[in-house]
Amino acid sequence: MQNLFSHQHAKSTWLTMRVRAGEIKTVLVVETDLTLDENDKGYHRAALTEMLEALAEFLARNKHIDSADIEMIRPASPSHGRGPRFDPLCVHHILKGF
């Protein structure tokens, strides 16, 4: 992981490219431990706002990065335990008893 953007709620960061017809953009992906849905029980508006402001300042200083995507870290699947991502297309989750 590159961890380009440093913040207490930015748990990992990396650059990726977004390619659309006629354009290529550099995007910073930020994984956070904060809940992004204001309707969720664990939502902390002040903490998220503070991280977003810090991220906006980071982007202003790093003109080569066009935008940022923020993703909430998802808990590991208890059946896999191999990392933070749950793959809904994994055969184990589609076929019962596999």
C-alpha positions as CSV (number, residue, x, y, z in Angstrom):
1,M,0.0,0.0,0.0
2,Q,1.2,3.5,-0.8
3,N,-0.4,5.4,2.1
4,L,-0.1,8.7,0.4
5,F,-2.6,10.6,2.5
6,S,-2.0,10.4,6.2
7,H,-4.9,10.8,8.6
8,Q,-6.0,8.8,11.7
9,H,-9.2,7.6,9.9
10,A,-7.4,6.9,6.5
11,K,-6.4,3.3,7.1
12,S,-4.9,2.7,3.6
13,T,-4.6,4.7,0.4
14,W,-3.3,4.1,-3.1
15,L,-3.5,5.7,-6.5
16,T,-5.6,4.2,-9.3
17,M,-6.5,5.3,-12.8
18,R,-10.1,6.0,-14.0
19,V,-10.4,5.6,-17.8
20,R,-13.5,6.8,-19.6
21,A,-14.1,7.5,-23.2
22,G,-11.6,10.2,-24.1
23,E,-10.1,10.8,-20.6
24,I,-7.8,9.3,-18.1
25,K,-7.9,10.5,-14.5
26,T,-5.6,9.8,-11.5
27,V,-7.7,8.9,-8.4
28,L,-6.6,8.5,-4.8
29,V,-8.5,5.7,-3.1
30,V,-8.9,6.1,0.7
31,E,-10.1,3.3,2.9
32,T,-11.5,4.6,6.2
33,D,-12.8,3.1,9.4
34,L,-15.5,5.8,9.5
35,T,-19.1,5.0,8.6
36,L,-20.1,7.0,5.5
37,D,-23.9,6.7,5.8
38,E,-25.4,9.3,8.1
39,N,-28.2,6.9,8.9
40,D,-25.9,4.3,10.4
41,K,-25.7,4.1,14.2
42,G,-21.9,4.6,14.2
43,Y,-21.9,7.7,12.0
44,H,-19.6,10.6,13.3
45,R,-20.2,13.7,11.3
46,A,-17.4,15.8,12.9
47,A,-14.8,13.1,12.3
48,L,-15.8,12.5,8.7
49,T,-16.0,16.3,8.0
50,E,-12.5,16.7,9.5
51,M,-11.1,13.9,7.3
52,L,-12.8,15.3,4.2
53,E,-11.3,18.8,4.9
54,A,-7.9,17.3,5.3
55,L,-8.3,15.3,2.1
56,A,-9.4,18.4,0.2
57,E,-6.2,20.2,1.4
58,F,-4.1,17.2,0.3
59,L,-5.7,17.3,-3.2
60,A,-5.1,21.0,-3.5
61,R,-1.4,20.5,-2.7
62,N,-1.1,17.5,-5.1
63,K,-2.4,18.7,-8.4
64,H,-1.4,15.5,-10.3
65,I,-4.3,13.7,-8.4
66,D,-7.6,14.6,-10.0
67,S,-10.0,13.3,-7.4
68,A,-10.4,10.9,-4.4
69,D,-12.8,8.0,-3.8
70,I,-13.5,7.1,-0.1
71,E,-14.5,3.6,0.8
72,M,-15.5,2.3,4.2
73,I,-13.4,-0.7,5.2
74,R,-15.7,-3.7,5.3
75,P,-15.2,-6.4,7.9
76,A,-13.7,-9.7,6.9
77,S,-16.1,-12.5,6.0
78,P,-16.1,-14.9,9.1
79,S,-16.0,-17.9,6.8
80,H,-12.8,-16.7,5.0
81,G,-10.9,-14.5,7.5
82,R,-8.5,-13.6,4.7
83,G,-8.9,-9.8,4.8
84,P,-11.2,-6.8,4.9
85,R,-13.2,-7.5,1.7
86,F,-16.2,-9.7,1.3
87,D,-16.6,-11.1,-2.2
88,P,-20.3,-11.6,-2.9
89,L,-19.4,-13.6,-6.1
90,C,-17.3,-16.1,-4.3
91,V,-18.6,-19.6,-5.0
92,H,-18.7,-20.3,-1.3
93,H,-21.4,-17.7,-0.8
94,I,-23.4,-18.6,-3.9
95,L,-23.5,-22.4,-3.5
96,K,-24.6,-23.6,-0.1
97,G,-22.4,-26.4,1.3
98,F,-19.4,-25.6,-0.9
